[in-house]
Amino acid sequence: MKPKGTKNSFTERVINEMTLKMPSLSVNEGMARAAVAAFCSQLDPNATEIADIKCAVSEAVTNSIVHAYKDTIGIIYITVKLCSGNLVRIEIRDRGCGIEDVERAREPLFTTDAASERSGMGFTVMESFCDKVRVYSRCGKGTTVTLFKRLAGR
């Protein structure tokens, strides 16, 4: 619990927002990462910050494509919020199968799809490129991954 009167470091005023909705087709992963990076450019990130955002978004979207909808096509929703304090908040949501055990899924090298040569590093990659990653999932209802990245600012 945070002391009364303090500010949560990931709660800032939204200054601009974008929403994308796309089918879970692998060809859309590149479009998602490019669109999110272009939108985030309003905060004047450096090249490393843009690369970090693109990698994290790529992993989250790929997880939805590969795991959430397995042998079917569903919808992936992406919301990007640019906030005061140079905070970027990116939410990637699906209505797929959900994750049975989120804590286990976040362990490096854990995969439910070893037959397809998946490395089990998706969440680890997201965590390495973002300041914070939140995962909420319900079996049969879908998963929401929220990425937080505070940019250095100029």
CNS distance restraints for C-alpha pairs under 8 A (distance, minus, plus):
assign (resid   2 and name CA) (resid   6 and name CA) 6.85 0.50 0.50
assign (resid   2 and name CA) (resid   8 and name CA) 7.90 0.50 0.50
assign (resid   7 and name CA) (resid  11 and name CA) 7.28 0.50 0.50
assign (resid  10 and name CA) (resid  87 and name CA) 7.33 0.50 0.50
assign (resid  10 and name CA) (resid 148 and name CA) 7.30 0.50 0.50
assign (resid  12 and name CA) (resid  83 and name CA) 5.61 0.50 0.50
assign (resid  12 and name CA) (resid  84 and name CA) 5.55 0.50 0.50
assign (resid  12 and name CA) (resid  85 and name CA) 6.90 0.50 0.50
assign (resid  12 and name CA) (resid  87 and name CA) 7.35 0.50 0.50
assign (resid  13 and name CA) (resid  83 and name CA) 5.32 0.50 0.50
assign (resid  13 and name CA) (resid  84 and name CA) 5.37 0.50 0.50
assign (resid  14 and name CA) (resid  81 and name CA) 6.26 0.50 0.50
assign (resid  14 and name CA) (resid  82 and name CA) 5.84 0.50 0.50
assign (resid  14 and name CA) (resid  83 and name CA) 4.23 0.50 0.50
assign (resid  14 and name CA) (resid  84 and name CA) 6.40 0.50 0.50
assign (resid  15 and name CA) (resid  81 and name CA) 7.51 0.50 0.50
assign (resid  15 and name CA) (resid  82 and name CA) 5.70 0.50 0.50
assign (resid  15 and name CA) (resid  83 and name CA) 5.19 0.50 0.50
assign (resid  15 and name CA) (resid  84 and name CA) 6.47 0.50 0.50
assign (resid  16 and name CA) (resid  81 and name CA) 5.95 0.50 0.50
assign (resid  16 and name CA) (resid  82 and name CA) 5.23 0.50 0.50
assign (resid  16 and name CA) (resid  83 and name CA) 7.04 0.50 0.50
assign (resid  17 and name CA) (resid  79 and name CA) 7.19 0.50 0.50
assign (resid  17 and name CA) (resid  80 and name CA) 5.62 0.50 0.50
assign (resid  17 and name CA) (resid  81 and name CA) 4.49 0.50 0.50
assign (resid  17 and name CA) (resid  82 and name CA) 6.19 0.50 0.50
assign (resid  18 and name CA) (resid  39 and name CA) 7.70 0.50 0.50
assign (resid  18 and name CA) (resid  79 and name CA) 5.68 0.50 0.50
assign (resid  18 and name CA) (resid  80 and name CA) 5.21 0.50 0.50
assign (resid  18 and name CA) (resid  81 and name CA) 6.63 0.50 0.50
assign (resid  19 and name CA) (resid  77 and name CA) 7.25 0.50 0.50
assign (resid  19 and name CA) (resid  78 and name CA) 5.58 0.50 0.50
assign (resid  19 and name CA) (resid  79 and name CA) 4.37 0.50 0.50
assign (resid  19 and name CA) (resid  80 and name CA) 6.41 0.50 0.50
assign (resid  20 and name CA) (resid  77 and name CA) 5.76 0.50 0.50
assign (resid  20 and name CA) (resid  78 and name CA) 4.99 0.50 0.50
assign (resid  20 and name CA) (resid  79 and name CA) 6.41 0.50 0.50
assign (resid  21 and name CA) (resid  75 and name CA) 6.70 0.50 0.50
assign (resid  21 and name CA) (resid  76 and name CA) 5.80 0.50 0.50
assign (resid  21 and name CA) (resid  77 and name CA) 4.63 0.50 0.50
assign (resid  21 and name CA) (resid  78 and name CA) 6.41 0.50 0.50
assign (resid  22 and name CA) (resid  28 and name CA) 7.28 0.50 0.50
assign (resid  22 and name CA) (resid  75 and name CA) 5.56 0.50 0.50
assign (resid  22 and name CA) (resid  76 and name CA) 5.39 0.50 0.50
assign (resid  22 and name CA) (resid  77 and name CA) 6.66 0.50 0.50
assign (resid  23 and name CA) (resid  28 and name CA) 7.50 0.50 0.50
assign (resid  23 and name CA) (resid  73 and name CA) 6.42 0.50 0.50
assign (resid  23 and name CA) (resid  74 and name CA) 5.65 0.50 0.50
assign (resid  23 and name CA) (resid  75 and name CA) 4.57 0.50 0.50
assign (resid  23 and name CA) (resid  76 and name CA) 6.09 0.50 0.50
assign (resid  24 and name CA) (resid  28 and name CA) 7.12 0.50 0.50
assign (resid  24 and name CA) (resid  64 and name CA) 7.11 0.50 0.50
assign (resid  24 and name CA) (resid  65 and name CA) 4.97 0.50 0.50
assign (resid  24 and name CA) (resid  69 and name CA) 7.48 0.50 0.50
assign (resid  24 and name CA) (resid  73 and name CA) 5.49 0.50 0.50
assign (resid  24 and name CA) (resid  74 and name CA) 5.39 0.50 0.50
assign (resid  24 and name CA) (resid  75 and name CA) 5.61 0.50 0.50
assign (resid  24 and name CA) (resid  76 and name CA) 5.97 0.50 0.50
assign (resid  25 and name CA) (resid  29 and name CA) 7.48 0.50 0.50
assign (resid  25 and name CA) (resid  65 and name CA) 6.50 0.50 0.50
assign (resid  25 and name CA) (resid  73 and name CA) 6.95 0.50 0.50
assign (resid  26 and name CA) (resid  62 and name CA) 7.27 0.50 0.50
assign (resid  26 and name CA) (resid  65 and name CA) 6.60 0.50 0.50
assign (resid  27 and name CA) (resid  31 and name CA) 7.54 0.50 0.50
assign (resid  28 and name CA) (resid  32 and name CA) 6.14 0.50 0.50
assign (resid  29 and name CA) (resid  33 and name CA) 6.40 0.50 0.50
assign (resid  29 and name CA) (resid  58 and name CA) 6.15 0.50 0.50
assign (resid  29 and name CA) (resid  61 and name CA) 6.12 0.50 0.50
assign (resid  29 and name CA) (resid  62 and name CA) 6.55 0.50 0.50
assign (resid  30 and name CA) (resid  34 and name CA) 6.15 0.50 0.50
assign (resid  30 and name CA) (resid  58 and name CA) 7.29 0.50 0.50
assign (resid  31 and name CA) (resid  35 and name CA) 5.94 0.50 0.50
assign (resid  32 and name CA) (resid  36 and name CA) 6.11 0.50 0.50
assign (resid  32 and name CA) (resid  57 and name CA) 7.44 0.50 0.50
assign (resid  32 and name CA) (resid  58 and name CA) 7.52 0.50 0.50
assign (resid  32 and name CA) (resid  61 and name CA) 7.72 0.50 0.50
assign (resid  33 and name CA) (resid  37 and name CA) 6.07 0.50 0.50
assign (resid  33 and name CA) (resid  53 and name CA) 7.79 0.50 0.50
assign (resid  33 and name CA) (resid  54 and name CA) 5.00 0.50 0.50
assign (resid  33 and name CA) (resid  55 and name CA) 7.66 0.50 0.50
assign (resid  33 and name CA) (resid  57 and name CA) 5.73 0.50 0.50
assign (resid  33 and name CA) (resid  58 and name CA) 5.84 0.50 0.50
assign (resid  34 and name CA) (resid  38 and name CA) 6.03 0.50 0.50
assign (resid  34 and name CA) (resid  54 and name CA) 7.10 0.50 0.50
assign (resid  35 and name CA) (resid  39 and name CA) 6.17 0.50 0.50
assign (resid  36 and name CA) (resid  40 and name CA) 6.14 0.50 0.50
assign (resid  36 and name CA) (resid  53 and name CA) 7.92 0.50 0.50
assign (resid  36 and name CA) (resid  54 and name CA) 7.47 0.50 0.50
assign (resid  36 and name CA) (resid  57 and name CA) 7.89 0.50 0.50
assign (resid  36 and name CA) (resid  80 and name CA) 7.08 0.50 0.50
assign (resid  37 and name CA) (resid  41 and name CA) 6.27 0.50 0.50
assign (resid  37 and name CA) (resid  50 and name CA) 6.05 0.50 0.50
assign (resid  37 and name CA) (resid  53 and name CA) 6.69 0.50 0.50
assign (resid  37 and name CA) (resid  54 and name CA) 6.22 0.50 0.50
assign (resid  38 and name CA) (resid  42 and name CA) 7.80 0.50 0.50
assign (resid  40 and name CA) (resid  44 and name CA) 7.62 0.50 0.50
assign (resid  40 and name CA) (resid  45 and name CA) 7.49 0.50 0.50
assign (resid  40 and name CA) (resid  50 and name CA) 7.86 0.50 0.50
assign (resid  40 and name CA) (resid  82 and name CA) 7.08 0.50 0.50
assign (resid  40 and name CA) (resid  88 and name CA) 7.35 0.50 0.50
assign (resid  41 and name CA) (resid  45 and name CA) 6.05 0.50 0.50
assign (resid  41 and name CA) (resid  50 and name CA) 7.80 0.50 0.50
assign (resid  43 and name CA) (resid  82 and name CA) 7.68 0.50 0.50
assign (resid  43 and name CA) (resid  86 and name CA) 6.50 0.50 0.50
assign (resid  43 and name CA) (resid 151 and name CA) 7.83 0.50 0.50
assign (resid  43 and name CA) (resid 153 and name CA) 7.22 0.50 0.50
assign (resid  44 and name CA) (resid 153 and name CA) 6.88 0.50 0.50
assign (resid  44 and name CA) (resid 154 and name CA) 7.34 0.50 0.50
assign (resid  45 and name CA) (resid  49 and name CA) 5.77 0.50 0.50
assign (resid  45 and name CA) (resid  50 and name CA) 6.27 0.50 0.50
assign (resid  45 and name CA) (resid 151 and name CA) 6.24 0.50 0.50
assign (resid  45 and name CA) (resid 152 and name CA) 7.24 0.50 0.50
assign (resid  45 and name CA) (resid 153 and name CA) 6.67 0.50 0.50
assign (resid  46 and name CA) (resid  50 and name CA) 6.41 0.50 0.50
assign (resid  47 and name CA) (resid  51 and name CA) 6.18 0.50 0.50
assign (resid  48 and name CA) (resid  52 and name CA) 6.13 0.50 0.50
assign (resid  49 and name CA) (resid  53 and name CA) 6.25 0.50 0.50
assign (resid  49 and name CA) (resid 151 and name CA) 6.85 0.50 0.50
assign (resid  50 and name CA) (resid  54 and name CA) 6.17 0.50 0.50
assign (resid  51 and name CA) (resid  55 and name CA) 6.15 0.50 0.50
assign (resid  52 and name CA) (resid  56 and name CA) 6.22 0.50 0.50
assign (resid  52 and name CA) (resid 129 and name CA) 4.98 0.50 0.50
assign (resid  52 and name CA) (resid 130 and name CA) 7.15 0.50 0.50
assign (resid  53 and name CA) (resid  57 and name CA) 6.07 0.50 0.50
assign (resid  53 and name CA) (resid 129 and name CA) 6.96 0.50 0.50
assign (resid  53 and name CA) (resid 130 and name CA) 7.45 0.50 0.50
assign (resid  53 and name CA) (resid 149 and name CA) 7.70 0.50 0.50
assign (resid  54 and name CA) (resid  58 and name CA) 5.97 0.50 0.50
assign (resid  55 and name CA) (resid  59 and name CA) 6.30 0.50 0.50
assign (resid  55 and name CA) (resid 125 and name CA) 7.79 0.50 0.50
assign (resid  55 and name CA) (resid 126 and name CA) 7.36 0.50 0.50
assign (resid  55 and name CA) (resid 129 and name CA) 7.29 0.50 0.50
assign (resid  56 and name CA) (resid  60 and name CA) 6.33 0.50 0.50
assign (resid  56 and name CA) (resid 125 and name CA) 6.69 0.50 0.50
assign (resid  56 and name CA) (resid 126 and name CA) 4.53 0.50 0.50
assign (resid  56 and name CA) (resid 127 and name CA) 7.88 0.50 0.50
assign (resid  56 and name CA) (resid 129 and name CA) 6.15 0.50 0.50
assign (resid  56 and name CA) (resid 130 and name CA) 7.21 0.50 0.50
assign (resid  56 and name CA) (resid 147 and name CA) 7.75 0.50 0.50
assign (resid  57 and name CA) (resid  61 and name CA) 6.04 0.50 0.50
assign (resid  57 and name CA) (resid  92 and name CA) 7.97 0.50 0.50
assign (resid  57 and name CA) (resid 126 and name CA) 7.73 0.50 0.50
assign (resid  58 and name CA) (resid  62 and name CA) 5.94 0.50 0.50
assign (resid  59 and name CA) (resid  63 and name CA) 6.08 0.50 0.50
assign (resid  59 and name CA) (resid 122 and name CA) 5.57 0.50 0.50
assign (resid  59 and name CA) (resid 123 and name CA) 7.61 0.50 0.50
assign (resid  59 and name CA) (resid 125 and name CA) 7.26 0.50 0.50
assign (resid  59 and name CA) (resid 126 and name CA) 6.64 0.50 0.50
assign (resid  60 and name CA) (resid  64 and name CA) 6.49 0.50 0.50
assign (resid  60 and name CA) (resid  92 and name CA) 6.71 0.50 0.50
assign (resid  60 and name CA) (resid 122 and name CA) 7.20 0.50 0.50
assign (resid  60 and name CA) (resid 123 and name CA) 7.82 0.50 0.50
assign (resid  60 and name CA) (resid 126 and name CA) 7.40 0.50 0.50
assign (resid  60 and name CA) (resid 145 and name CA) 7.05 0.50 0.50
assign (resid  61 and name CA) (resid  65 and name CA) 6.29 0.50 0.50
assign (resid  61 and name CA) (resid  76 and name CA) 7.57 0.50 0.50
assign (resid  61 and name CA) (resid  92 and name CA) 6.93 0.50 0.50
assign (resid  62 and name CA) (resid  66 and name CA) 5.97 0.50 0.50
assign (resid  63 and name CA) (resid  67 and name CA) 5.49 0.50 0.50
assign (resid  63 and name CA) (resid  68 and name CA) 6.95 0.50 0.50
assign (resid  63 and name CA) (resid 122 and name CA) 7.13 0.50 0.50
assign (resid  64 and name CA) (resid  68 and name CA) 4.74 0.50 0.50
assign (resid  64 and name CA) (resid  69 and name CA) 6.69 0.50 0.50
assign (resid  64 and name CA) (resid  76 and name CA) 7.16 0.50 0.50
assign (resid  64 and name CA) (resid  93 and name CA) 7.94 0.50 0.50
assign (resid  64 and name CA) (resid  94 and name CA) 6.50 0.50 0.50
assign (resid  64 and name CA) (resid  96 and name CA) 7.64 0.50 0.50
assign (resid  65 and name CA) (resid  69 and name CA) 6.00 0.50 0.50
assign (resid  65 and name CA) (resid  70 and name CA) 7.05 0.50 0.50
assign (resid  66 and name CA) (resid  70 and name CA) 5.49 0.50 0.50
assign (resid  67 and name CA) (resid  97 and name CA) 7.80 0.50 0.50
assign (resid  68 and name CA) (resid  94 and name CA) 7.04 0.50 0.50
assign (resid  68 and name CA) (resid  95 and name CA) 7.46 0.50 0.50
assign (resid  68 and name CA) (resid  96 and name CA) 4.34 0.50 0.50
assign (resid  68 and name CA) (resid  97 and name CA) 5.14 0.50 0.50
assign (resid  68 and name CA) (resid  98 and name CA) 6.27 0.50 0.50
assign (resid  68 and name CA) (resid 142 and name CA) 7.09 0.50 0.50
assign (resid  68 and name CA) (resid 143 and name CA) 7.82 0.50 0.50
assign (resid  69 and name CA) (resid  73 and name CA) 6.09 0.50 0.50
assign (resid  69 and name CA) (resid  74 and name CA) 6.06 0.50 0.50
assign (resid  69 and name CA) (resid  96 and name CA) 5.21 0.50 0.50
assign (resid  69 and name CA) (resid  97 and name CA) 6.64 0.50 0.50
assign (resid  74 and name CA) (resid  94 and name CA) 7.66 0.50 0.50
assign (resid  74 and name CA) (resid  95 and name CA) 7.38 0.50 0.50
assign (resid  74 and name CA) (resid  96 and name CA) 7.16 0.50 0.50
assign (resid  75 and name CA) (resid  94 and name CA) 6.27 0.50 0.50
assign (resid  75 and name CA) (resid  95 and name CA) 7.18 0.50 0.50
assign (resid  76 and name CA) (resid  92 and name CA) 6.98 0.50 0.50
assign (resid  76 and name CA) (resid  93 and name CA) 5.83 0.50 0.50
assign (resid  76 and name CA) (resid  94 and name CA) 4.93 0.50 0.50
assign (resid  76 and name CA) (resid  95 and name CA) 7.73 0.50 0.50
assign (resid  77 and name CA) (resid  91 and name CA) 7.84 0.50 0.50
assign (resid  77 and name CA) (resid  92 and name CA) 5.75 0.50 0.50
assign (resid  77 and name CA) (resid  93 and name CA) 5.08 0.50 0.50
assign (resid  77 and name CA) (resid  94 and name CA) 6.32 0.50 0.50
assign (resid  78 and name CA) (resid  90 and name CA) 7.05 0.50 0.50
assign (resid  78 and name CA) (resid  91 and name CA) 5.52 0.50 0.50
assign (resid  78 and name CA) (resid  92 and name CA) 4.60 0.50 0.50
assign (resid  78 and name CA) (resid  93 and name CA) 6.39 0.50 0.50
assign (resid  79 and name CA) (resid  90 and name CA) 5.75 0.50 0.50
assign (resid  79 and name CA) (resid  91 and name CA) 5.09 0.50 0.50
assign (resid  79 and name CA) (resid  92 and name CA) 6.72 0.50 0.50
assign (resid  80 and name CA) (resid  88 and name CA) 7.13 0.50 0.50
assign (resid  80 and name CA) (resid  89 and name CA) 5.74 0.50 0.50
assign (resid  80 and name CA) (resid  90 and name CA) 4.47 0.50 0.50
assign (resid  80 and name CA) (resid  91 and name CA) 6.39 0.50 0.50
assign (resid  81 and name CA) (resid  88 and name CA) 5.88 0.50 0.50
assign (resid  81 and name CA) (resid  89 and name CA) 5.08 0.50 0.50
assign (resid  81 and name CA) (resid  90 and name CA) 6.39 0.50 0.50
assign (resid  82 and name CA) (resid  86 and name CA) 7.20 0.50 0.50
assign (resid  82 and name CA) (resid  87 and name CA) 6.12 0.50 0.50
assign (resid  82 and name CA) (resid  88 and name CA) 4.89 0.50 0.50
assign (resid  82 and name CA) (resid  89 and name CA) 6.54 0.50 0.50
assign (resid  83 and name CA) (resid  87 and name CA) 5.01 0.50 0.50
assign (resid  83 and name CA) (resid  88 and name CA) 6.14 0.50 0.50
assign (resid  83 and name CA) (resid  89 and name CA) 7.62 0.50 0.50
assign (resid  85 and name CA) (resid 150 and name CA) 7.56 0.50 0.50
assign (resid  86 and name CA) (resid 150 and name CA) 5.62 0.50 0.50
assign (resid  86 and name CA) (resid 151 and name CA) 5.24 0.50 0.50
assign (resid  86 and name CA) (resid 152 and name CA) 7.18 0.50 0.50
assign (resid  86 and name CA) (resid 153 and name CA) 6.31 0.50 0.50
assign (resid  87 and name CA) (resid 148 and name CA) 7.05 0.50 0.50
assign (resid  87 and name CA) (resid 149 and name CA) 5.84 0.50 0.50
assign (resid  87 and name CA) (resid 150 and name CA) 4.31 0.50 0.50
assign (resid  87 and name CA) (resid 151 and name CA) 6.21 0.50 0.50
assign (resid  88 and name CA) (resid 147 and name CA) 7.94 0.50 0.50
assign (resid  88 and name CA) (resid 148 and name CA) 5.76 0.50 0.50
assign (resid  88 and name CA) (resid 149 and name CA) 5.15 0.50 0.50
assign (resid  88 and name CA) (resid 150 and name CA) 6.09 0.50 0.50
assign (resid  88 and name CA) (resid 151 and name CA) 7.51 0.50 0.50
assign (resid  89 and name CA) (resid 146 and name CA) 6.86 0.50 0.50
assign (resid  89 and name CA) (resid 147 and name CA) 5.74 0.50 0.50
assign (resid  89 and name CA) (resid 148 and name CA) 4.76 0.50 0.50
assign (resid  89 and name CA) (resid 149 and name CA) 6.66 0.50 0.50
assign (resid  90 and name CA) (resid 146 and name CA) 5.54 0.50 0.50
assign (resid  90 and name CA) (resid 147 and name CA) 5.02 0.50 0.50
assign (resid  90 and name CA) (resid 148 and name CA) 6.53 0.50 0.50
assign (resid  91 and name CA) (resid 144 and name CA) 6.72 0.50 0.50
assign (resid  91 and name CA) (resid 145 and name CA) 5.71 0.50 0.50
assign (resid  91 and name CA) (resid 146 and name CA) 4.33 0.50 0.50
assign (resid  91 and name CA) (resid 147 and name CA) 6.34 0.50 0.50
assign (resid  92 and name CA) (resid 144 and name CA) 5.71 0.50 0.50
assign (resid  92 and name CA) (resid 145 and name CA) 5.26 0.50 0.50
assign (resid  92 and name CA) (resid 146 and name CA) 6.39 0.50 0.50
assign (resid  93 and name CA) (resid 142 and name CA) 7.35 0.50 0.50
assign (resid  93 and name CA) (resid 143 and name CA) 5.71 0.50 0.50
assign (resid  93 and name CA) (resid 144 and name CA) 4.28 0.50 0.50
assign (resid  93 and name CA) (resid 145 and name CA) 6.37 0.50 0.50
assign (resid  94 and name CA) (resid 142 and name CA) 5.28 0.50 0.50
assign (resid  94 and name CA) (resid 143 and name CA) 5.54 0.50 0.50
assign (resid  94 and name CA) (resid 144 and name CA) 6.58 0.50 0.50
assign (resid  95 and name CA) (resid 140 and name CA) 7.72 0.50 0.50
assign (resid  95 and name CA) (resid 141 and name CA) 5.39 0.50 0.50
assign (resid  95 and name CA) (resid 142 and name CA) 3.93 0.50 0.50
assign (resid  95 and name CA) (resid 143 and name CA) 6.62 0.50 0.50
assign (resid  96 and name CA) (resid 140 and name CA) 6.48 0.50 0.50
assign (resid  96 and name CA) (resid 141 and name CA) 6.14 0.50 0.50
assign (resid  96 and name CA) (resid 142 and name CA) 4.43 0.50 0.50
assign (resid  96 and name CA) (resid 143 and name CA) 7.08 0.50 0.50
assign (resid  97 and name CA) (resid 138 and name CA) 7.96 0.50 0.50
assign (resid  97 and name CA) (resid 139 and name CA) 5.65 0.50 0.50
assign (resid  97 and name CA) (resid 140 and name CA) 4.50 0.50 0.50
assign (resid  97 and name CA) (resid 141 and name CA) 6.22 0.50 0.50
assign (resid  97 and name CA) (resid 142 and name CA) 5.54 0.50 0.50
assign (resid  98 and name CA) (resid 137 and name CA) 5.41 0.50 0.50
assign (resid  98 and name CA) (resid 138 and name CA) 5.15 0.50 0.50
assign (resid  98 and name CA) (resid 139 and name CA) 4.22 0.50 0.50
assign (resid  98 and name CA) (resid 140 and name CA) 5.53 0.50 0.50
assign (resid  98 and name CA) (resid 141 and name CA) 5.92 0.50 0.50
assign (resid  98 and name CA) (resid 142 and name CA) 4.23 0.50 0.50
assign (resid  98 and name CA) (resid 143 and name CA) 5.31 0.50 0.50
assign (resid  99 and name CA) (resid 105 and name CA) 7.54 0.50 0.50
assign (resid  99 and name CA) (resid 137 and name CA) 5.68 0.50 0.50
assign (resid  99 and name CA) (resid 138 and name CA) 6.42 0.50 0.50
assign (resid  99 and name CA) (resid 139 and name CA) 5.80 0.50 0.50
assign (resid  99 and name CA) (resid 142 and name CA) 7.59 0.50 0.50
assign (resid  99 and name CA) (resid 143 and name CA) 6.99 0.50 0.50
assign (resid 100 and name CA) (resid 137 and name CA) 7.82 0.50 0.50
assign (resid 100 and name CA) (resid 138 and name CA) 7.27 0.50 0.50
assign (resid 100 and name CA) (resid 139 and name CA) 5.88 0.50 0.50
assign (resid 101 and name CA) (resid 105 and name CA) 6.16 0.50 0.50
assign (resid 102 and name CA) (resid 106 and name CA) 6.21 0.50 0.50
assign (resid 102 and name CA) (resid 135 and name CA) 7.23 0.50 0.50
assign (resid 102 and name CA) (resid 136 and name CA) 7.67 0.50 0.50
assign (resid 102 and name CA) (resid 137 and name CA) 7.18 0.50 0.50
assign (resid 103 and name CA) (resid 107 and name CA) 6.83 0.50 0.50
assign (resid 104 and name CA) (resid 110 and name CA) 7.07 0.50 0.50
assign (resid 105 and name CA) (resid 110 and name CA) 5.95 0.50 0.50
assign (resid 105 and name CA) (resid 111 and name CA) 7.01 0.50 0.50
assign (resid 105 and name CA) (resid 120 and name CA) 7.94 0.50 0.50
assign (resid 105 and name CA) (resid 123 and name CA) 7.74 0.50 0.50
assign (resid 106 and name CA) (resid 110 and name CA) 7.37 0.50 0.50
assign (resid 106 and name CA) (resid 123 and name CA) 5.46 0.50 0.50
assign (resid 106 and name CA) (resid 124 and name CA) 6.79 0.50 0.50
assign (resid 107 and name CA) (resid 120 and name CA) 7.94 0.50 0.50
assign (resid 107 and name CA) (resid 121 and name CA) 7.98 0.50 0.50
assign (resid 107 and name CA) (resid 123 and name CA) 7.80 0.50 0.50
assign (resid 107 and name CA) (resid 124 and name CA) 7.40 0.50 0.50
assign (resid 108 and name CA) (resid 120 and name CA) 6.12 0.50 0.50
assign (resid 108 and name CA) (resid 121 and name CA) 5.39 0.50 0.50
assign (resid 108 and name CA) (resid 123 and name CA) 7.65 0.50 0.50
assign (resid 108 and name CA) (resid 124 and name CA) 5.96 0.50 0.50
assign (resid 109 and name CA) (resid 119 and name CA) 5.80 0.50 0.50
assign (resid 109 and name CA) (resid 120 and name CA) 4.10 0.50 0.50
assign (resid 109 and name CA) (resid 121 and name CA) 5.48 0.50 0.50
assign (resid 110 and name CA) (resid 119 and name CA) 7.56 0.50 0.50
assign (resid 110 and name CA) (resid 120 and name CA) 4.62 0.50 0.50
assign (resid 110 and name CA) (resid 121 and name CA) 7.33 0.50 0.50
assign (resid 111 and name CA) (resid 118 and name CA) 6.60 0.50 0.50
assign (resid 111 and name CA) (resid 119 and name CA) 6.73 0.50 0.50
assign (resid 111 and name CA) (resid 120 and name CA) 4.46 0.50 0.50
assign (resid 113 and name CA) (resid 117 and name CA) 7.03 0.50 0.50
assign (resid 113 and name CA) (resid 118 and name CA) 5.95 0.50 0.50
assign (resid 114 and name CA) (resid 118 and name CA) 5.39 0.50 0.50
assign (resid 114 and name CA) (resid 119 and name CA) 7.43 0.50 0.50
assign (resid 121 and name CA) (resid 125 and name CA) 6.00 0.50 0.50
assign (resid 122 and name CA) (resid 126 and name CA) 6.36 0.50 0.50
assign (resid 123 and name CA) (resid 127 and name CA) 6.07 0.50 0.50
assign (resid 124 and name CA) (resid 128 and name CA) 6.17 0.50 0.50
assign (resid 125 and name CA) (resid 129 and name CA) 6.49 0.50 0.50
assign (resid 126 and name CA) (resid 130 and name CA) 6.16 0.50 0.50
assign (resid 126 and name CA) (resid 133 and name CA) 7.13 0.50 0.50
assign (resid 126 and name CA) (resid 147 and name CA) 7.70 0.50 0.50
assign (resid 127 and name CA) (resid 131 and name CA) 7.03 0.50 0.50
assign (resid 127 and name CA) (resid 132 and name CA) 6.52 0.50 0.50
assign (resid 127 and name CA) (resid 133 and name CA) 6.01 0.50 0.50
assign (resid 130 and name CA) (resid 147 and name CA) 6.40 0.50 0.50
assign (resid 130 and name CA) (resid 148 and name CA) 5.86 0.50 0.50
assign (resid 130 and name CA) (resid 149 and name CA) 5.09 0.50 0.50
assign (resid 131 and name CA) (resid 147 and name CA) 7.75 0.50 0.50
assign (resid 131 and name CA) (resid 148 and name CA) 5.65 0.50 0.50
assign (resid 131 and name CA) (resid 149 and name CA) 5.19 0.50 0.50
assign (resid 131 and name CA) (resid 150 and name CA) 6.90 0.50 0.50
assign (resid 132 and name CA) (resid 147 and name CA) 6.09 0.50 0.50
assign (resid 132 and name CA) (resid 148 and name CA) 5.11 0.50 0.50
assign (resid 132 and name CA) (resid 149 and name CA) 7.05 0.50 0.50
assign (resid 133 and name CA) (resid 145 and name CA) 6.97 0.50 0.50
assign (resid 133 and name CA) (resid 146 and name CA) 5.66 0.50 0.50
assign (resid 133 and name CA) (resid 147 and name CA) 4.77 0.50 0.50
assign (resid 133 and name CA) (resid 148 and name CA) 6.32 0.50 0.50
assign (resid 134 and name CA) (resid 145 and name CA) 5.70 0.50 0.50
assign (resid 134 and name CA) (resid 146 and name CA) 5.04 0.50 0.50
assign (resid 134 and name CA) (resid 147 and name CA) 6.65 0.50 0.50
assign (resid 135 and name CA) (resid 143 and name CA) 7.19 0.50 0.50
assign (resid 135 and name CA) (resid 144 and name CA) 5.81 0.50 0.50
assign (resid 135 and name CA) (resid 145 and name CA) 4.61 0.50 0.50
assign (resid 135 and name CA) (resid 146 and name CA) 6.46 0.50 0.50
assign (resid 136 and name CA) (resid 143 and name CA) 5.70 0.50 0.50
assign (resid 136 and name CA) (resid 144 and name CA) 5.21 0.50 0.50
assign (resid 136 and name CA) (resid 145 and name CA) 6.54 0.50 0.50
assign (resid 137 and name CA) (resid 141 and name CA) 7.44 0.50 0.50
assign (resid 137 and name CA) (resid 142 and name CA) 5.75 0.50 0.50
assign (resid 137 and name CA) (resid 143 and name CA) 4.17 0.50 0.50
assign (resid 137 and name CA) (resid 144 and name CA) 6.27 0.50 0.50
assign (resid 138 and name CA) (resid 142 and name CA) 5.71 0.50 0.50
assign (resid 138 and name CA) (resid 143 and name CA) 6.56 0.50 0.50
